[in-house]
């Protein structure tokens, strides 16, 4: 008979304006990067440059990452109210990121194999053409970074550890790709001016190392989220202090985990001599950022309270 008031206790997973605009920017960056990726791979093969080819494959990994980010944004928006997802669709990006990280590790292994082969079996490189394409790739990376830079700063303005991981990954990928382009330019320039042809495969190895490091970081972060790893200690401490700062409440059990970008879930069991409705304790947590799903278990404590009764 109270069905008409149930909406007051339901959670919303509606997307804010910022992620929607970030999704559009990610589409743009993905298109630009994909075009440059094709150019670098084709010219890397044509000009016999492992550094240039490595940069192209590195760009390919970023195109895949951008695709995952776009898919996560769109899937999260279109399924935000789907009851099949208990805590919303915030982990879609983490699941896709974990899968792509495994694929990235395989790509890095292939690049290492090819680079080592060319250390012992060097080939003639068309330096002028390869350097031009590498410079073009660097310019594209800088342009993409500028497209995402504003959204990245906006997403970090709150100083939170739970910002938009999709956008963060896209931005970091662009910066890492720019660094790889610099490595390719360095290898090709020294090869042309100093005759250090061996620098080309060495930079290929360096590019593979960057991809491997990024894959490791992505597996670590997304795996932690997929396994419902506990939130940072500062957030848990803030929750406990907010609850225990009221009356004689004591937190008996506390679980806090991330269920999506800027979305935390918390399960709290507390003991008190002065039980209040759950809404009272949720109001105490109103200043804790990103708490979207809060479950409170209130247990009356037998015996006398150690807190003096109000006069």
C-alpha positions as CSV (number, residue, x, y, z in Angstrom):
1,X,0.0,0.0,0.0
2,X,3.1,2.3,0.1
3,X,4.1,1.6,-3.5
4,X,3.5,5.3,-4.4
5,X,6.4,6.4,-2.3
6,X,9.0,3.8,-3.2
7,X,10.7,6.1,-5.7
8,X,12.1,8.1,-2.8
9,X,14.4,5.2,-1.9
10,X,15.5,4.1,-5.4
11,X,18.9,4.9,-6.8
12,X,19.4,6.7,-10.1
13,X,22.2,5.8,-12.6
14,X,21.5,8.7,-14.9
15,X,24.6,10.0,-16.6
16,X,25.7,13.6,-16.0
17,X,26.5,16.0,-18.8
18,X,30.3,15.6,-18.4
19,X,30.5,11.9,-19.4
20,X,28.2,12.5,-22.4
21,X,30.5,15.3,-23.7
22,X,33.6,13.2,-22.8
23,X,32.1,10.4,-24.9
24,X,31.8,12.6,-28.0
25,X,35.4,13.8,-27.6
26,X,36.6,10.2,-27.3
27,X,34.8,9.4,-30.6
28,X,36.7,12.2,-32.2
29,X,40.1,11.1,-30.8
30,X,39.4,7.5,-31.8
31,X,38.8,8.4,-35.4
32,X,41.9,10.6,-35.7
33,X,44.1,7.9,-34.0
34,X,42.7,5.1,-36.2
35,X,43.6,7.0,-39.3
36,X,47.1,7.7,-38.1
37,X,47.5,4.1,-37.0
38,X,46.8,2.9,-40.5
39,X,49.3,5.3,-42.0
40,X,52.1,4.4,-39.6
41,X,51.6,0.6,-39.9
42,X,51.6,0.8,-43.7
43,X,54.6,3.2,-43.9
44,X,56.5,1.3,-41.2
45,X,56.3,-1.9,-43.4
46,X,57.0,0.1,-46.6
47,X,60.0,2.0,-45.1
48,X,61.3,-1.0,-43.1
49,X,61.2,0.9,-39.8
50,X,60.5,-1.2,-36.7
51,X,60.3,1.9,-34.5
52,X,57.6,3.4,-36.8
53,X,55.8,0.0,-37.0
54,X,55.9,-0.2,-33.2
55,X,54.4,3.2,-32.9
56,X,51.6,2.2,-35.3
57,X,50.9,-0.9,-33.3
58,X,51.0,1.2,-30.1
59,X,48.4,3.5,-31.7
60,X,46.3,0.4,-32.4
61,X,46.3,-0.5,-28.7
62,X,45.0,3.0,-28.0
63,X,42.3,2.8,-30.7
64,X,41.1,-0.4,-28.9
65,X,41.1,1.4,-25.6
66,X,39.1,4.3,-27.0
67,X,36.7,1.8,-28.5
68,X,36.3,0.3,-25.0
69,X,35.7,3.7,-23.5
70,X,33.0,4.6,-26.1
71,X,31.3,1.3,-25.7
72,X,31.3,1.6,-21.9
73,X,29.8,5.1,-22.0
74,X,27.1,4.1,-24.5
75,X,26.3,0.8,-22.8
76,X,26.1,2.4,-19.4
77,X,23.7,5.1,-20.6
78,X,21.4,2.7,-22.5
79,X,21.2,0.1,-19.7
80,X,21.3,2.5,-16.7
81,X,17.8,1.5,-15.6
82,X,18.1,-2.2,-16.5
83,X,17.2,-4.1,-13.3
84,X,19.4,-7.0,-14.4
85,X,22.4,-5.0,-13.2
86,X,22.2,-4.8,-9.4
87,X,24.6,-1.9,-9.1
88,X,24.3,-0.4,-12.5
89,X,26.7,-0.8,-15.5
90,X,29.7,0.9,-14.1
91,X,32.0,-2.1,-14.3
92,X,31.5,-2.5,-18.1
93,X,34.6,-0.4,-18.8
94,X,36.6,-2.3,-16.2
95,X,35.7,-5.7,-17.8
96,X,36.6,-4.5,-21.3
97,X,39.8,-2.9,-20.1
98,X,40.9,-6.2,-18.4
99,X,40.3,-8.1,-21.7
100,X,42.1,-5.5,-23.8
101,X,45.0,-5.5,-21.4
102,X,45.5,-9.3,-22.0
103,X,45.5,-8.7,-25.7
104,X,48.0,-5.8,-25.3
105,X,50.4,-8.1,-23.6
106,X,50.3,-10.4,-26.6
107,X,50.9,-7.5,-29.0
108,X,53.9,-6.4,-26.9
109,X,55.3,-10.0,-27.0
110,X,55.1,-9.9,-30.9
111,X,56.8,-6.5,-31.0
112,X,59.6,-7.8,-28.8
113,X,60.1,-10.9,-31.0
114,X,60.3,-8.7,-34.2
115,X,62.6,-6.2,-32.6
116,X,65.1,-8.8,-31.3
117,X,65.1,-10.4,-34.8
118,X,66.0,-7.1,-36.4
119,X,68.8,-6.5,-33.9
120,X,70.6,-9.5,-35.4
121,X,69.2,-9.1,-38.9
122,X,69.1,-5.3,-39.7
123,X,67.4,-4.0,-42.8
124,X,67.8,-0.8,-44.9
125,X,65.5,2.0,-43.7
126,X,64.1,4.9,-45.8
127,X,64.8,7.4,-43.1
128,X,63.4,10.6,-44.6
129,X,60.0,9.2,-45.3
130,X,59.8,7.4,-42.0
131,X,60.8,10.5,-40.0
132,X,58.1,12.6,-41.8
133,X,55.4,10.0,-40.8
134,X,56.7,9.8,-37.2
135,X,56.5,13.7,-36.9
136,X,53.0,13.6,-38.3
137,X,52.1,11.0,-35.7
138,X,53.4,13.1,-33.0
139,X,51.4,16.1,-34.2
140,X,48.2,13.9,-34.2
141,X,48.9,12.8,-30.7
142,X,49.3,16.4,-29.5
143,X,46.1,17.4,-31.2
144,X,44.2,14.4,-29.5
145,X,45.7,15.4,-26.1
146,X,44.3,18.9,-26.6
147,X,40.8,17.5,-27.4
148,X,40.7,15.5,-24.2
149,X,42.7,17.9,-21.9
150,X,39.7,20.0,-20.9
151,X,37.5,17.1,-20.0
152,X,40.4,15.4,-18.1
153,X,40.9,18.5,-16.0
154,X,37.2,18.8,-15.4
155,X,37.0,15.2,-14.3
156,X,39.9,15.8,-11.8
157,X,38.7,19.1,-10.5
158,X,37.2,17.4,-7.4
159,X,40.5,15.8,-6.4
160,X,38.8,12.4,-6.1
161,X,40.3,9.0,-6.5
162,X,37.1,7.8,-8.1
163,X,37.2,9.9,-11.3
164,X,36.1,8.8,-14.8
165,X,38.6,5.9,-15.4
166,X,37.5,5.7,-19.1
167,X,38.5,9.3,-19.8
168,X,41.6,8.9,-17.7
169,X,42.7,5.9,-19.7
170,X,42.1,7.6,-23.0
171,X,44.1,10.7,-21.9
172,X,47.0,8.7,-20.6
173,X,47.0,6.6,-23.8
174,X,47.4,9.7,-25.9
175,X,50.3,11.0,-23.8
176,X,52.0,7.6,-23.8
177,X,51.5,7.4,-27.6
178,X,53.2,10.8,-28.0
179,X,56.1,9.5,-26.0
180,X,56.4,6.5,-28.3
181,X,56.4,8.8,-31.3
182,X,59.3,10.7,-29.8
183,X,61.2,7.5,-29.4
184,X,60.6,6.6,-33.0
185,X,61.8,10.1,-34.1
186,X,64.9,9.7,-32.0
187,X,65.7,6.3,-33.4
188,X,65.2,7.3,-37.0
189,X,67.1,10.6,-36.6
190,X,70.2,8.9,-35.0
191,X,70.0,6.2,-37.6
192,X,70.1,8.7,-40.4
193,X,72.7,11.1,-39.0
194,X,75.0,8.7,-37.1
195,X,74.3,5.5,-38.8
196,X,73.0,3.8,-35.6
197,X,70.6,1.5,-37.4
198,X,70.4,-0.6,-34.3
199,X,68.6,2.2,-32.5
200,X,65.4,1.4,-34.6
201,X,64.8,-2.0,-33.1
202,X,66.0,-0.8,-29.6
203,X,63.2,1.8,-29.7
204,X,60.8,-0.9,-30.8
205,X,61.7,-2.7,-27.6
206,X,61.2,0.5,-25.7
207,X,57.7,0.8,-27.2
208,X,56.9,-2.7,-26.3
209,X,58.0,-2.0,-22.8
210,X,55.6,0.9,-22.6
211,X,52.7,-1.2,-23.8
212,X,53.6,-3.9,-21.3
213,X,53.7,-1.5,-18.4
214,X,50.4,0.0,-19.4
215,X,48.8,-3.4,-19.7
216,X,50.1,-4.4,-16.3
217,X,48.7,-1.2,-14.7
218,X,45.3,-1.7,-16.4
219,X,45.1,-5.4,-15.3
220,X,45.9,-4.3,-11.7
221,X,43.4,-1.5,-11.5
222,X,40.5,-3.1,-13.4
223,X,41.1,-6.4,-11.7
224,X,40.8,-4.7,-8.3
225,X,37.5,-3.2,-9.3
226,X,36.1,-6.4,-10.8
227,X,37.0,-8.3,-7.6
228,X,35.2,-5.7,-5.5
229,X,38.4,-4.6,-3.9
230,X,38.0,-2.4,-0.9
231,X,37.9,1.4,-1.3
232,X,40.8,3.6,-0.1
233,X,41.4,3.8,3.6
234,X,40.6,7.6,3.7
235,X,37.0,7.0,2.5
236,X,36.4,4.2,5.0
237,X,37.8,6.3,7.8
238,X,35.6,9.2,6.9
239,X,32.5,7.0,6.9
240,X,33.4,5.5,10.3
241,X,34.0,9.0,11.8
242,X,30.8,10.4,10.4
243,X,28.7,7.5,11.9
244,X,30.6,7.3,15.3
245,X,30.5,11.1,15.7
246,X,26.8,10.9,16.3
247,X,25.4,9.8,19.7
248,X,27.1,6.6,21.0
249,X,27.2,4.8,17.6
250,X,29.9,2.3,16.9
251,X,30.6,0.7,13.5
252,X,30.8,-3.0,13.9
253,X,31.2,-3.9,10.2
254,X,32.0,-1.8,7.2
255,X,32.5,-2.7,3.5
256,X,33.1,0.0,0.8
257,X,33.8,-0.9,-2.8
258,X,33.6,0.8,-6.2
259,X,30.8,-0.2,-8.5
260,X,31.4,2.3,-11.3
261,X,33.1,5.6,-12.1
262,X,32.4,8.0,-9.2
263,X,30.0,5.4,-7.7
264,X,30.8,3.7,-4.4
265,X,28.6,1.1,-2.5
266,X,28.8,0.8,1.3
267,X,27.4,-1.8,3.7
268,X,27.4,-0.6,7.3
269,X,26.5,-2.5,10.4
270,X,26.4,-0.3,13.5
271,X,25.6,-0.7,17.2
272,X,23.9,2.0,19.3
273,X,21.8,2.6,22.4
274,X,19.7,5.1,20.5
275,X,18.5,3.5,17.3
276,X,17.4,5.8,14.5
277,X,15.8,5.2,11.1
278,X,18.3,4.3,8.4
279,X,17.7,7.6,6.7
280,X,19.3,9.3,9.8
281,X,22.6,7.5,9.3
282,X,22.6,8.1,5.6
283,X,22.2,11.8,6.2
284,X,25.3,11.6,8.3
285,X,27.2,10.4,5.2
286,X,25.8,13.1,2.9
287,X,29.3,14.9,2.7
288,X,31.1,11.7,1.7
289,X,31.6,11.9,-2.1
290,X,30.5,9.3,-4.5
291,X,28.4,7.1,-2.1
292,X,25.6,6.0,-4.4
293,X,24.5,2.8,-2.7
294,X,24.4,2.7,1.1
295,X,22.9,-0.1,3.2
296,X,22.7,0.4,6.9
297,X,22.1,-2.3,9.5
298,X,21.1,-0.8,12.9
299,X,21.6,-3.0,15.9
300,X,20.3,-1.9,19.3
301,X,22.9,-2.4,22.0
302,X,21.7,-4.0,25.3
303,X,22.9,-2.5,28.6
304,X,23.6,1.0,29.6
305,X,25.0,3.6,27.3
306,X,28.4,5.1,28.0
307,X,27.3,8.5,26.6
308,X,25.6,10.8,29.0
309,X,22.0,11.5,28.4
310,X,21.1,15.0,27.4
311,X,20.0,17.3,30.2
